[in-house]
Amino acid sequence: VKVFDSVRNIIAVSSGKGGVGKSTVSANLALALQQEGAKVGLLDADVYGPSQPTMLGITDRPYSVDGKTLEPMIAHGLQVASVGVLIDPDQPMIWRGPLAVSALQQLLKQTNWKDLDYLIVDMPPGTGDVPLTVFQSLPVSGIIIVTSPQELVAMIVEKAVNMAKKMNVPILGLVENMSYLECPDCGKKISVFGESQLDEVAKEYGIPVLAQIPIRPAIAKAVDEGTVEYVEADFLDDAVKAVKEA
Ligand code: ADP
């Protein structure tokens, strides 16, 4: 489906709650697609905690050439827009659904996206009113769900499946982040949170597991320093494939 003249596919990255690595996965998925030669944009729609500008090391403010549209910020080759730039970081702000949605609509439609193959949307976590309203306002071609093993994965997937059904959008697959720790000496996988229920749940709902990403100090460091780079290259191959086929 062609969304706008300038954006061909919108892919939403969602999660059950905050802190599981949804933003990290969004940025890395965008970079992985770009690495394959696609033109990629990243829309930070996480109205609860917009973190893409920090993760991508963006410090400048967006500007307008014509007074009507906003130029996307460019970071690591990606075209980026974030609800974060509409929020004064020093002002606590209660984001209500309609307010969040109008800000996002503005970002989506008035950003001067330049010929994007994919726009990756870092969604607000959960399936409550705010994420739902945001979802309904975006013409999404597929959803990727990020989970972590310390959650009740079955419940999160069930909710996501219901939401996706309601909106008639396919779930492309599950990405489990912080799946395990790698022993620095022997490379063995250590399941910090016990065995994950991911595979069973995935099978039950007929949704593919696209990636299992370990806890890596390098990932945390890159994210915190705004140098989020292509640290999960080897993990996101299946996710990239799923997005291309969406
Ligand atoms: P969310 O978007 O779900 O709220 P973030 O992507 O912001 O989560 O990640 C939360 C924190 O966890 C960040 O500080 C990030 O650096 C860290 N993090 C995410 N994924 C990993 C990982 N695989 N290994 C180590 N740290 C990670």
Boltz pocket constraint, residues with backbone or C-beta under 6 A from the ligand:
constraints:
  - pocket:
      binder: B
      contacts: [[A, 15], [A, 17], [A, 18], [A, 19], [A, 20], [A, 21], [A, 22], [A, 23], [A, 24], [A, 25], [A, 51], [A, 177], [A, 178], [A, 213], [A, 214], [A, 215], [A, 216], [A, 217], [A, 219], [A, 220], [A, 221], [A, 223], [A, 224]]
      max_distance: 6.0
